[in-house]
């Protein structure tokens, strides 16, 4: 039997679905597959301490809990399997996406989905992750200006209105398939598909680390632990395992 989600719990408004699940996890534990979805988030969070701005009028914002036998080094790659699941889901609406390492989902018009995976060891070789996913469905006035970059929304490609409940149901089914594959075959089970849609593949990009360092190179593919492989001008290879930003190619 593959991975499956519990029926999602919906709330009208919350600070952050990820913060709420982390709170519940700390207080009483969570059943793997728990899903919390919000119609509006007032304090949505993104990677690297950034905020996450959603429309509150139809964007998909939700978090789920995954737990299983895994090491910290490999568990994080589930979020990459999730990016692929989001890509599958959007393909169903005619939206062509690339997965930008580690787990952004990009269209030719900009980022359409962000994923935030936060977790820790649960003891006895188990690892737990709260994975928060935000998919832009409707255009929010001022979002691009505030973020200083282009964002894409589902309605750019597929005219609405889209019912967020239906969207979530479909998206969860695609996530289940990719997470199920990851659980049975590890990162290798999703690596090829990810490489085939990897943002910037064959292009020169710069990976910036939180500490201020940067590495520039041509995107070659993914390592066995999900690292981004960059080849420098002189042939030196870097396996990048964490970035604050990946930039330099606008495709
Ligand atoms: C990113 O691209 O920086 C990650 C964005 C993750 C946003 C989602 S929306 C649902 C969940 N709750 C949050 O506060 N953040 C995640």
Boltz pocket constraint, residues with backbone or C-beta under 6 A from the ligand:
constraints:
  - pocket:
      binder: B
      contacts: [[A, 15], [A, 16], [A, 17], [A, 18], [A, 19], [A, 41], [A, 43], [A, 44], [A, 45], [A, 46], [A, 47], [A, 48], [A, 50], [A, 51], [A, 52], [A, 60], [A, 61], [A, 62], [A, 63], [A, 104], [A, 113], [A, 114], [A, 115], [A, 116], [A, 131], [A, 132], [A, 133], [A, 134]]
      max_distance: 6.0
